[in-house]
Amino acid sequence: MKTIMVILLVGSLFTIDKMNHLENPGQQEKWDEAKEQEFIEEAASGGRMEMLLGNLVKEKVKNDEVRVFAEMMVQDHAKANAGLNSAIQEAGAATGRGLLDKHQKKIDEISEASADNLDKKYMDMMVEDHEEDVKKFKEASEKVSDERLRMWVTSTLPVLEMHLQEAKKIRESLK
């Protein structure tokens, strides 16, 4: 009888532990320092790219909605990068000041776009880029172990989601 009770007790504890992990999937596995640093580098570079692209296109685009969106990218991503820099400095981490190759390629692509195609090309890129960013930030909101960085991620995510919705709306109007 004692053996059956012990088996039932152990089984119940195991089941409760598994249910807790299912209810709290973000607590299952946090990123290690290397993965967090990779996210930080990508987020910082991506923010710099958004600012550079916004400044690059806002004077060249033909559509006023695209121009306003480009200006918003400059302002919002400058604010987001300042918040990221503050969070990582408090955590004792650092980030480079340059662009990742993939972000530099996007700037080069927009720089080489014809004036007739610039508005659409830029908005296509903004939709694609923000879809990727939202996905990565959602994952980071669950996996980042540093509390300061997680607070920055969760406060930045709604802004990125708003950018994505606005970019989709503008892109649709350009068709």
Long-range contacts (C-beta under 8 A, 24 or more apart in sequence): 25-142, 26-141, 26-142, 26-143, 29-143, 30-143, 30-144, 30-145, 31-140, 31-143, 31-144, 31-145, 35-143, 36-93, 36-144, 36-145, 36-146, 36-149, 37-93, 39-136, 39-140, 39-144, 40-84, 40-88, 40-93, 40-95, 40-149, 41-95, 41-96, 41-100, 42-100, 42-136, 43-84, 43-136, 43-137, 44-81, 44-84, 44-85, 44-95, 44-96, 45-96, 45-98, 45-99, 45-100, 45-103, 46-100, 46-103, 46-129, 46-133, 47-77, 47-78, 47-80, 47-81, 47-84, 48-77, 48-81, 48-97, 48-99, 48-103, 49-99, 49-103, 49-104, 49-106, 49-107, 49-129, 50-74, 50-76, 50-77, 50-129, 51-77, 51-78, 51-81, 52-99, 52-107, 53-106, 53-107, 53-110, 53-122, 53-125, 56-107, 56-110, 56-111, 57-110, 57-118, 57-122, 60-115, 60-118, 61-118, 61-119, 61-122, 62-115, 62-118, 62-119, 63-119, 63-170, 63-174, 65-170, 65-173, 66-119, 66-122, 66-123, 66-170, 66-174, 69-123, 69-126, 69-166, 69-167, 69-170, 70-122, 72-163, 72-166, 73-126, 73-163, 76-159, 76-163, 80-156, 80-159, 83-152, 83-155, 83-156, 84-152, 84-156, 86-152, 87-146, 87-148, 87-149, 87-151, 87-152, 88-148, 88-149, 90-148, 91-146, 91-148, 91-149, 93-146, 119-174, 120-171, 120-174, 123-167, 123-170, 123-171, 123-174, 124-171, 126-163, 126-167, 126-171, 127-164, 127-167, 127-168, 127-171, 130-160, 130-163, 130-164, 130-167, 131-164, 133-160, 133-164, 134-160, 134-161, 134-164
